[in-house]
Amino acid sequence: MRNWKFNHINFSVYPFYDGEDLGVFYSEGQLSVKIWAPTANSVEFRIYNNSTSGNATLVENLIPAVNGTWQLVLNGNFKNLYYTLKVDDGEALNEVPDIYARAVGTNGRRGLIFDPEETNPKDWETDVPIPGENPVDAIIYELHVRDFSIDPASGFKNKGRFLAFTEEGLTNASGEKIGIDHLKELAITHVHLLPVNDFYSVDEADAAKQYNWGYDPQNFNAPEGSYSNNPDTTSRIKELKQLIQALHRNGIGVIFDVVYNHTGYTRRSVFNQTIPGYFYRQNRAGGFADASGCGNEIASERAMVRKYIVDSLCYWTKEYHADGFRFDLMGILDIETMNQIRTKLDQINPAIVLYGEGWTADKSPLDEKYRAVKNNVAQLKRIAVFNDDIRDALKGNNFNGQSKGFVSGQTLREEQVKFGMVAACFHPQITYHFVESSDKPWAMEPWQCMNYASCHDNFTLFDKLVLSSPDANDEEICKMICLAGAIILTSQGIPFLHAGTEMARTKLGDHNSYKSPDSINQIDWNRKSRYSNIFNYFRKLIDLRKQHPAFRMRSSDQIRHHFRFSKHYQPGVVAYSLTEHANGDEWKEIRLIFNGNKSEIEFPLPENKLWKIVARDQQIDSSGIENYSGSHIKVPAISMLMLVSE
């Protein structure tokens, strides 16, 4: 029986290998294998004809090499065969794929020998990431592959699969565009895909009966097989590339949700069965620390773990033309690793968008000062974190269904809303002791702040508002969603939308749907027709943000110079002006008034000034709804009013 206590081991003395050749590579009849396993007594390379059963048809011993590595070169045709490594570490014989496995068979138990060139779809060589000047130009749309197309009534041929993203010309029952055509119509800039690397929780041989978000990683460098039409071959690789190609062809970037903070299994993980204990942090007793709440946490500060994470991200960037990465529980990862990631990825594509959750699920043994938490964002190189301050200000406490926020009529949220509007940067007009969750600004620049009202976690925005406002009718709930969207899409920083918010997406009140059935998680495309007013409002907000750089200021200095909050206070109201052609905008001044109250209000305006109203209630028209020159203006209940002077 293995001793899973590691407090007697000094992992810092393990040798470091800096080569770029770790893993299994096959090309033109030659197979090259190199792994890092410094504690192994011996390592076997075993080849199989089948991905899940049968005996090995060939067994070869790897030879010890430099700095804790083992290597092997074989000549012959091994393409499309499966392999494992059998590692003897003195306590057990562990048979697993290599930790760098880039292709795997069904359920990821064995690696797959393949020729990468044969996984490229037609014209892949001309596919490139979308261009990007600054992260604040991005409008990010978070989406689960299966949710997108699994609705039985949706009409997709490839329901729940990567290839559903390639299907065009589909409509719902009322003739409204769905699928990729919906994404184009909405005009978001990036799709953020929940984890698409190989994970444990869904049986790829019978995927129709199971659902999972995928935050239980198994093989970090191979795509998930349950989203493929054939999980036993390289189809999963080619089909994911076809998804990416389809989105890129339509001007939409692809951001991968990555989970380098923990693994799905702990003792049985490919890491622990290759280099026991090394990839994980230990608690004081020598057991596995658990800041992830999932049984373990990755020791990113260790040299070969850091190298692995950087190598993995570089591989996804080069091989899959990634436009960005979202880091799950980024607060577990150390600052130095995150900065090395930025440096290495900049050498491939400087426009890559990087952001993550600046928190943990539980305490970590690594001191917070070394970790990539929200309060340390100033130490991160061009990496953003989620702004949970504005999230809770808008809709109420994320973990309390009954808690109300600004859009549902709760007063005393105004300063916290203002805090988010300036991207959590310092602004002299914010009274920080009224900001409930942050008593000081944590962002130095707007591109460090990801503003959002909801995401895959917890309640959908619609469900949260229905639960917290039981007396509100459907029209009022719609207005609350529109007001939240208006604040997110006009605020400084990077806007982030949960898929389906623009059509009042519901999960029927399920607040943690990570393994709930498709009936809970699926996007109901018919809601696009029922809530077309919300969709059209979001679409016009997105267009407004794209057309007007005043909503996308590049620096906190710009924000402090051009962004001026109104000195007039009314409960449940936030108002500000963007002045002096902010960030080169064609409009000289943009005045926005957000009314979270359930009744119409009157708000003062500068006298003797002619305004053009461009947004009122759920109307948006940048050419002007009407002109206005009064000293006070009425703002409808639960809405944004926008006026401009030219």
C-alpha positions in Angstrom: 0.0 0.0 0.0 1.4 3.4 -1.1 2.1 6.0 1.5 0.3 9.1 0.3 2.0 11.4 2.8 4.8 13.5 1.2 6.0 15.8 4.1 9.3 13.9 4.1 10.1 14.7 0.5 12.0 17.8 -0.7 10.5 18.3 -4.2 12.8 21.3 -4.9 15.8 19.0 -5.4 14.1 17.1 -8.3 16.0 17.8 -11.5 14.7 20.3 -14.1 14.5 19.5 -17.8 14.0 22.4 -20.2 13.7 20.5 -23.5 10.7 21.0 -25.8 10.5 17.2 -26.7 8.5 15.8 -23.8 5.7 13.5 -24.9 5.0 11.0 -27.7 5.6 12.1 -31.3 5.1 10.2 -34.5 6.1 11.2 -38.0 7.1 9.4 -41.2 7.5 6.0 -39.6 9.4 7.1 -36.5 8.1 7.1 -32.9 9.9 9.3 -30.3 9.0 9.0 -26.6 10.4 11.1 -23.8 8.9 11.5 -20.3 10.1 13.2 -17.1 9.9 10.7 -14.2 12.8 11.3 -11.9 11.6 8.9 -9.2 11.0 5.9 -11.5 13.1 2.8 -11.3 12.0 1.7 -14.8 9.5 2.7 -17.4 7.9 0.5 -20.1 6.2 1.7 -23.3 3.3 -0.5 -24.1 1.4 -0.6 -27.5 -2.2 -1.8 -27.9 -4.5 -2.3 -30.8 -7.5 -1.3 -28.7 -8.2 1.9 -26.6 -9.8 0.2 -23.7 -9.1 -3.6 -23.6 -6.7 -6.3 -24.8 -3.1 -7.1 -24.1 -0.1 -5.2 -25.2 1.2 -6.2 -28.6 4.6 -4.6 -28.0 6.5 -3.7 -24.8 9.7 -1.7 -24.9 11.8 -0.3 -22.0 12.6 3.4 -22.0 16.2 4.3 -21.3 17.3 6.7 -18.6 18.4 10.1 -20.0 19.3 13.6 -18.7 17.7 15.4 -15.8 15.1 12.8 -14.7 13.9 11.9 -18.2 13.4 8.6 -19.9 13.4 8.1 -23.7 12.8 5.7 -26.5 12.9 5.8 -30.3 11.2 3.2 -32.4 11.0 2.8 -36.2 7.9 1.4 -37.9 4.3 2.1 -38.6 2.6 2.7 -35.3 0.0 5.2 -36.5 -3.4 4.9 -34.9 -2.3 2.4 -32.3 -2.7 3.1 -28.6 -0.1 3.3 -25.9 0.5 3.5 -22.2 3.5 4.0 -19.9 4.1 1.5 -17.1 6.0 3.3 -14.4 7.8 1.4 -11.6 8.4 3.8 -8.8 9.4 1.2 -6.2 5.9 1.1 -4.6 3.6 0.4 -7.5 3.4 -0.4 -11.2 1.2 2.3 -12.7 0.0 2.2 -16.3 -1.2 5.5 -17.7 -0.9 7.7 -20.8 2.0 10.2 -20.7 1.1 13.5 -19.0 1.7 15.3 -22.3 -0.7 13.0 -24.3 -2.1 15.0 -27.2 -4.5 12.3 -28.4 -6.3 9.6 -26.5 -8.7 6.8 -27.0 -12.2 6.4 -25.5 -12.3 7.7 -21.9 -8.6 8.8 -22.0 -7.2 5.6 -20.5 -4.7 5.1 -23.3 -2.8 7.5 -25.5 -3.2 7.5 -29.3 -0.2 7.5 -31.7 -1.1 9.9 -34.5 0.2 12.2 -37.2 -0.9 15.8 -36.4 -0.9 16.8 -40.0 -3.7 14.4 -40.6 -6.0 16.1 -38.0 -6.1 19.4 -39.9 -9.4 20.2 -41.7 -9.3 21.7 -45.2 -7.7 25.2 -45.3 -6.5 24.9 -41.7 -3.2 26.4 -42.8 -5.0 29.7 -43.6 -6.9 29.8 -40.3 -5.6 32.4 -37.9 -6.7 33.9 -34.6 -8.8 37.0 -34.9 -6.9 40.3 -34.6 -7.1 42.3 -31.4 -5.7 45.7 -30.3 -6.8 45.8 -26.6 -8.7 43.3 -24.4 -11.4 46.0 -23.6 -12.5 45.7 -27.3 -13.5 42.1 -26.6 -17.1 41.1 -25.8 -17.0 37.6 -24.4 -19.8 35.1 -24.5 -19.5 32.1 -22.2 -20.9 28.8 -23.7 -20.9 25.1 -23.0 -20.4 22.9 -26.1 -23.3 20.6 -25.3 -25.7 23.3 -24.1 -25.4 25.1 -27.5 -27.1 22.4 -29.6 -28.6 19.6 -27.4 -32.2 20.8 -27.3 -34.2 18.1 -29.1 -36.2 20.7 -30.9 -33.2 22.7 -32.1 -32.7 21.0 -35.5 -29.0 20.5 -35.2 -27.6 17.3 -36.8 -24.6 17.2 -34.5 -26.5 17.7 -31.2 -24.1 18.3 -28.3 -21.0 18.0 -30.5 -18.2 20.2 -31.7 -19.5 20.1 -35.3 -22.8 21.8 -34.3 -20.9 25.0 -34.5 -20.3 24.5 -38.2 -24.1 24.2 -39.0 -25.5 27.3 -40.6 -29.0 28.3 -41.7 -30.8 26.9 -38.7 -33.8 28.7 -37.2 -36.2 28.2 -34.2 -39.9 27.5 -34.6 -40.6 31.2 -35.3 -37.9 31.5 -37.9 -35.3 33.3 -35.7 -31.6 32.5 -36.3 -30.0 30.0 -33.9 -26.6 28.4 -33.5 -23.6 30.1 -35.1 -25.9 32.4 -37.0 -27.3 33.7 -33.7 -23.7 34.4 -32.5 -23.1 36.4 -35.7 -26.3 38.3 -35.3 -25.6 39.1 -31.7 -22.1 40.2 -32.8 -20.1 39.2 -29.8 -16.3 39.1 -30.5 -15.3 35.9 -28.6 -16.9 32.6 -27.6 -15.5 31.3 -24.3 -15.9 27.5 -24.3 -16.3 25.7 -21.0 -13.6 23.0 -20.7 -13.0 21.1 -24.0 -9.9 19.2 -22.9 -10.4 15.5 -21.9 -12.2 15.1 -18.5 -13.3 12.2 -16.4 -16.9 12.5 -15.6 -18.7 11.6 -18.8 -18.4 8.1 -20.3 -17.4 8.8 -23.8 -18.7 5.4 -25.0 -22.2 6.4 -23.8 -22.2 10.2 -23.6 -25.9 10.7 -24.3 -26.9 9.7 -20.8 -24.6 12.0 -18.9 -23.8 15.7 -18.5 -20.9 17.6 -16.9 -19.4 21.0 -17.2 -15.9 19.4 -17.5 -14.1 20.9 -14.5 -12.5 17.5 -13.7 -9.5 17.4 -16.1 -7.8 14.1 -17.0 -5.6 14.7 -20.1 -4.9 18.4 -20.4 -3.6 18.4 -24.0 -6.2 16.2 -25.7 -9.8 17.3 -26.6 -12.8 15.8 -24.9 -14.2 12.8 -26.7 -17.9 13.1 -25.6 -18.2 16.1 -27.9 -16.9 14.1 -30.9 -18.8 11.8 -33.3 -16.0 9.2 -32.7 -14.1 9.4 -29.4 -11.8 6.5 -30.3 -9.9 8.2 -33.0 -8.4 11.6 -33.9 -11.9 12.8 -34.9 -12.1 14.8 -31.7 -9.1 16.8 -32.7 -10.2 17.5 -36.3 -13.8 18.3 -35.2 -12.6 20.8 -32.6 -10.5 22.5 -35.2 -13.5 22.6 -37.5 -15.4 24.4 -34.7 -12.6 26.9 -34.3 -12.3 27.4 -38.1 -16.1 28.1 -38.4 -16.0 30.7 -35.6 -12.8 32.3 -37.0 -14.3 32.4 -40.5 -17.1 34.5 -39.0 -14.8 36.9 -37.1 -15.4 35.3 -33.7 -12.4 34.4 -31.5 -12.2 31.2 -29.4 -11.3 31.3 -25.7 -10.6 28.0 -23.9 -11.6 27.5 -20.3 -8.6 25.8 -18.7 -8.4 24.1 -15.3 -4.8 23.9 -14.3 -5.6 24.4 -10.6 -6.6 20.8 -9.9 -7.2 17.4 -11.5 -10.4 15.3 -11.5 -8.7 12.4 -9.7 -6.0 12.8 -7.1 -4.2 9.5 -6.3 -5.2 7.9 -9.6 -4.3 11.0 -11.7 -1.8 10.6 -14.5 0.5 13.0 -12.6 0.5 11.0 -9.4 1.0 7.7 -11.1 4.0 9.1 -13.0 5.7 11.4 -10.4 3.9 10.7 -7.1 3.1 13.8 -5.1 5.2 16.3 -7.2 2.3 18.0 -9.1 0.3 18.7 -5.9 0.7 20.9 -2.9 0.7 19.3 0.5 -0.9 20.3 3.7 1.0 20.3 7.0 0.3 16.6 7.6 1.9 15.8 4.2 -1.4 15.0 2.5 -3.1 16.7 -0.4 -4.0 20.4 0.1 -7.4 21.3 -1.3 -7.9 25.0 -2.2 -9.9 23.9 -5.2 -12.5 22.1 -3.1 -12.1 19.1 -5.5 -9.6 17.0 -3.5 -6.3 18.6 -4.5 -4.5 21.7 -5.8 -1.8 21.9 -8.4 1.7 23.1 -7.2 2.2 25.5 -10.0 5.3 27.1 -8.3 7.3 23.9 -8.8 9.6 24.1 -11.8 8.4 21.2 -13.8 4.7 21.9 -13.0 5.2 25.5 -14.2 6.9 24.2 -17.3 4.1 21.7 -17.9 1.4 24.4 -17.7 3.3 26.8 -20.0 4.0 24.0 -22.5 0.4 23.0 -22.5 -0.9 26.5 -23.2 1.7 27.0 -25.9 0.5 23.8 -27.5 -3.2 24.8 -27.5 -2.2 28.2 -28.9 -0.2 26.8 -31.8 -2.1 23.7 -32.6 -5.6 25.0 -32.1 -5.1 28.7 -32.9 -6.5 29.8 -29.6 -7.6 33.4 -29.1 -7.5 33.3 -25.3 -7.7 31.4 -22.1 -9.9 31.6 -19.0 -8.2 30.2 -15.8 -10.5 28.4 -13.4 -9.7 29.3 -9.8 -6.7 31.2 -11.0 -6.2 32.3 -7.4 -4.6 28.9 -6.7 -1.9 29.5 -9.3 1.2 31.5 -8.5 1.9 34.9 -9.9 5.3 33.9 -11.5 3.7 31.1 -13.4 0.9 33.4 -14.7 3.5 36.0 -15.8 5.6 33.3 -17.6 2.4 32.2 -19.4 1.8 35.8 -20.6 5.5 36.2 -21.7 5.5 32.9 -23.6 2.1 33.4 -25.3 3.1 36.9 -26.4 5.8 35.3 -28.4 3.1 33.4 -30.3 0.2 35.9 -30.4 0.3 39.1 -28.4 -3.4 39.6 -28.9 -4.3 36.5 -26.8 -6.8 37.4 -24.1 -6.0 36.0 -20.6 -8.3 36.2 -17.6 -9.4 34.1 -14.6 -11.1 33.7 -11.3 -9.1 35.7 -8.8 -10.1 33.5 -5.8 -9.9 30.0 -4.5 -12.6 27.6 -3.1 -10.7 27.0 0.1 -7.4 27.9 1.9 -4.1 27.1 0.2 -0.8 26.4 1.9 0.9 28.8 -0.6 0.9 32.3 0.9 -1.6 34.6 -0.8 1.1 37.2 -1.6 2.5 34.7 -4.1 -0.8 33.8 -5.7 -2.8 35.3 -8.6 -5.7 36.5 -6.6 -7.8 39.6 -7.3 -5.9 41.8 -4.9 -2.6 40.9 -6.6 -3.8 41.7 -10.1 -1.4 44.7 -10.3 1.5 42.2 -10.3 0.1 40.3 -13.3 1.2 41.0 -16.8 -1.9 41.9 -18.9 -4.2 39.4 -17.2 -7.7 40.2 -16.1 -9.8 38.9 -13.2 -13.5 38.6 -12.8 -15.2 41.6 -11.0 -17.5 39.9 -8.5 -18.1 43.3 -7.0 -20.3 44.6 -9.8 -21.9 41.1 -10.2 -23.2 41.2 -6.6 -24.0 44.9 -6.8 -26.3 44.4 -9.8 -28.3 41.3 -8.8 -27.5 40.8 -5.1 -25.3 38.3 -3.3 -24.4 35.5 -5.7 -24.8 32.8 -3.1 -28.1 34.0 -1.6 -31.0 33.6 -4.0 -33.3 36.0 -2.1 -30.7 38.9 -2.0 -31.5 41.8 -4.3 -29.3 44.1 -6.2 -29.4 47.5 -8.0 -31.4 46.3 -11.0 -34.0 44.6 -8.7 -34.6 47.8 -6.7 -32.1 47.5 -3.8 -30.8 50.9 -2.8 -27.3 51.5 -1.2 -25.7 49.5 -4.0 -24.9 52.7 -6.0 -21.2 53.1 -5.0 -20.5 49.4 -5.7 -22.1 49.8 -9.2 -20.0 52.9 -9.8 -16.9 50.9 -8.7 -17.6 48.4 -11.5 -18.4 51.1 -14.0 -14.8 52.4 -13.8 -13.4 48.9 -14.0 -12.4 48.7 -10.3 -9.7 51.4 -10.9 -9.2 54.3 -8.6 -11.7 57.2 -9.2 -11.9 60.2 -6.9 -15.7 60.3 -7.0 -16.2 56.9 -5.4 -16.7 56.6 -1.7 -14.9 53.3 -1.1 -16.2 52.5 2.4 -19.7 52.1 0.7 -18.3 49.4 -1.6 -19.4 46.3 0.2 -16.8 43.8 -0.9 -13.7 46.0 -1.8 -12.6 48.9 0.4 -10.1 50.0 -2.2 -9.6 49.7 -6.0 -7.9 46.5 -7.0 -7.3 47.2 -10.7 -4.7 49.5 -12.1 -6.0 49.5 -15.6 -9.4 48.8 -17.2 -8.1 45.7 -19.1 -7.5 44.0 -15.8 -11.3 44.0 -15.0 -13.8 41.5 -16.3 -17.3 42.9 -15.7 -20.2 40.4 -15.6 -23.6 39.8 -14.1 -23.8 36.0 -14.4 -21.9 33.0 -15.6 -22.3 29.2 -15.7 -21.9 29.1 -11.9 -24.9 29.7 -9.6 -28.3 30.9 -10.9 -28.8 32.3 -14.4 -29.6 36.0 -14.3 -33.2 35.3 -15.1 -33.6 32.7 -12.4 -31.8 34.8 -9.8 -34.1 37.8 -10.5 -37.3 35.7 -10.4 -36.2 34.2 -7.1 -35.2 37.5 -5.5 -38.2 39.5 -6.8 -41.2 37.2 -6.4 -43.6 40.0 -6.8 -42.2 41.2 -10.1 -44.0 40.4 -13.3 -42.4 39.1 -16.5 -42.1 42.5 -18.0 -40.2 43.8 -15.0 -37.9 40.9 -14.9 -37.1 41.6 -18.6 -36.4 45.2 -17.8 -34.0 44.1 -15.0 -32.1 41.9 -17.4 -31.9 44.7 -19.9 -30.6 47.2 -17.2 -28.0 44.7 -16.1 -26.9 44.2 -19.7 -26.8 48.0 -20.3 -24.5 48.5 -17.3 -22.1 45.7 -18.2 -21.9 46.7 -21.9 -21.4 50.4 -21.2 -18.9 50.0 -18.3 -15.2 50.4 -18.7 -13.3 47.1 -18.7 -14.0 43.9 -20.5 -17.7 42.8 -20.8 -18.6 39.1 -20.2 -22.0 37.6 -21.0 -23.3 34.2 -20.0 -24.8 32.4 -23.1 -28.6 32.9 -23.3 -28.8 35.9 -21.0 -29.9 37.8 -24.1 -33.0 35.5 -24.2 -33.8 35.2 -20.5 -32.1 31.8 -20.2 -33.4 29.7 -17.4 -32.1 26.5 -15.7 -35.4 26.1 -13.9 -34.0 27.4 -10.7 -31.0 25.0 -10.6 -28.1 26.9 -8.9 -25.4 24.4 -9.5 -26.1 22.5 -12.8 -22.6 21.0 -13.3 -24.1 17.5 -13.7 -27.8 18.2 -14.2 -29.5 16.8 -17.2 -29.8 18.4 -20.6 -33.4 19.5 -19.8 -31.9 21.9 -17.3 -28.7 23.0 -19.1 -29.8 23.2 -22.7 -30.3 26.5 -24.5 -34.0 26.8 -25.4 -33.7 28.6 -28.7 -37.5 29.3 -28.8 -37.0 31.7 -25.9 -35.2 34.0 -28.4 -38.7 34.7 -30.0 -40.5 35.0 -26.7 -37.9 37.4 -25.4 -37.0 39.1 -28.6 -37.1 42.5 -26.9 -34.1 41.5 -24.7 -32.2 40.0 -27.6 -32.6 43.1 -29.8 -31.7 45.4 -26.9 -28.5 43.4 -26.2 -27.6 43.3 -29.9 -28.0 47.1 -30.1 -25.9 47.6 -26.9 -23.1 45.5 -28.4 -23.2 47.5 -31.6 -23.2 50.8 -29.6 -20.1 49.6 -27.6 -18.3 48.6 -30.8 -19.1 51.9 -32.5 -18.1 54.2 -29.7 -14.6 54.0 -28.1 -15.8 56.1 -25.2 -17.0 52.8 -23.6 -13.6 51.2 -24.2 -11.1 53.6 -22.7 -7.5 52.2 -22.6 -6.2 53.5 -19.3 -7.3 54.5 -15.9 -5.8 57.9 -16.5 -8.3 58.3 -19.4 -11.1 57.2 -17.2 -10.3 59.7 -14.5 -10.1 62.4 -17.1 -13.2 61.7 -19.1 -15.5 59.8 -16.7 -17.5 62.1 -14.4 -20.2 60.9 -12.0 -23.2 63.2 -11.4 -23.1 65.0 -8.1 -26.8 64.8 -7.8 -27.8 61.8 -5.6 -31.0 59.9 -5.8 -31.5 56.5 -4.2 -31.4 53.7 -6.7 -29.9 55.9 -9.4 -26.4 56.1 -10.9 -25.5 58.8 -13.5 -22.3 59.9 -15.2 -20.9 61.7 -18.3 -18.2 60.7 -20.7 -16.7 64.0 -21.7 -14.5 65.7 -24.3 -14.7 63.1 -27.0 -13.6 60.4 -24.6 -11.0 58.1 -26.2 -11.5 59.8 -29.6 -15.3 59.2 -29.7 -17.3 61.2 -32.3 -19.8 62.2 -29.5 -18.5 65.2 -27.5 -20.4 64.2 -24.4 -22.3 61.0 -23.5 -24.6 61.2 -20.4 -26.0 58.0 -19.0 -28.6 57.7 -16.2 -29.4 54.3 -14.8 -32.6 54.0 -12.8 -32.9 50.8 -10.7 -36.2 51.9 -9.1 -39.6 50.4 -9.9 -41.0 53.9 -10.7 -40.1 56.7 -13.1 -37.8 59.4 -11.8 -36.8 62.9 -12.8 -33.2 63.7 -13.1 -31.5 67.1 -13.5 -29.6 68.1 -16.7 -27.3 71.0 -17.4 -29.4 73.9 -18.5 -29.3 75.5 -22.0 -27.9 72.4 -23.6 -29.3 70.5 -26.6 -29.2 66.7 -26.2 -30.0 63.9 -28.5 -31.6 60.9 -26.8 -30.1 57.7 -28.2 -31.3 55.2 -25.6 -34.5 55.2 -23.6 -36.2 52.2 -21.9 -35.6 49.4 -24.3 -35.1 51.6 -27.4 -31.6 52.3 -28.8 -31.0 54.4 -31.9 -27.6 56.0 -32.3 -29.0 58.4 -34.9 -31.4 59.7 -32.3 -34.8 58.9 -30.8 -35.6 62.6 -30.2 -33.9 65.9 -29.3 -34.2 67.3 -25.8 -33.2 70.6 -24.1 -35.0 70.7 -20.7 -33.4 71.2 -17.2 -34.8 67.8 -16.0 -35.6 64.6 -17.8 -37.8 61.7 -16.9 -36.1 58.3 -16.8 -38.5 55.2 -17.0 -38.5 52.6 -14.3 -35.7 50.0 -14.3 -33.9 51.4 -17.4 -31.0 53.2 -18.8 -31.3 56.7 -20.5 -28.5 57.8 -22.7 -28.2 61.3 -24.2 -25.4 62.7 -26.3 -24.2 66.1 -27.4 -22.2 66.4 -30.6 
